Amino acid sequence: MNAPAPKSKSATPARNPRAAEADETKANILAVARREFADKGLMGARIDEIAEKTDTSKRMIYYHFGSKEGLYQAVLEQEYIAIRDSEAALPILDVGAEEALKAHIRLTFDHHFKNPEFVRLVMNENILHGSFIGNVDGIKRRSQHVIQGLKAILDKGVAEGLFRADIDPVELHMTISALSFYNVSNRYTFSTIFGYELGSEEAAARRKEQVVEIVMTWCRKG
């Protein structure tokens, strides 16, 4: 009688509990650091305060990230990965050019509105003259993906006879980002001066569709 075949082992090894704990610790540190850097900037945020608000220690923060600057750079990387990954997930090749561009604009607007910390982090990095963003791993490669995606949408729109042929995808990205950014970056000053609550869901929904129409009007063939 043939011996029974041995049971096959799982192709994926069991997760190391210590590795999982380390990942959880890093995620907790990044979440707290994100709020601290967004509220106080790189110069104002303190590792002592970040450690107090996490489930770990100052020593462990330095172990994982090396320095306050290393932690700040890791937060930047996490933020840019989040928005670039969400943009890359859009099914732009499966729909018409207008629908694809509208989806991209709405996603960009919503991401900014729902993540005001991202906007404040970008503002802080510009105060620092972009000193750290260039060192974020893969930032230029990931950013080129969004430009390539917009170029594909524009090319499809031109082929469909809908879009102008002279639009630079980098300039299109800049326009979409600027219109989405302002609603968060100037929320408090604008609301105070004009009595118009930019932070409300209703105002954001109206503004989002206005931004969609502004960008689409610019892109459409006359």
PyMOL commands that set and color helices and strands:
alter all, ss='L'
color gray80, all
select helices_A, chain A and resi 17-44+47-52+58-65+68-88+92-94+97-114+116-127+133-135+139-159+169-185+187-194+201-219
alter helices_A, ss='H'
color red, helices_A
deselect
rebuild
show_as cartoon
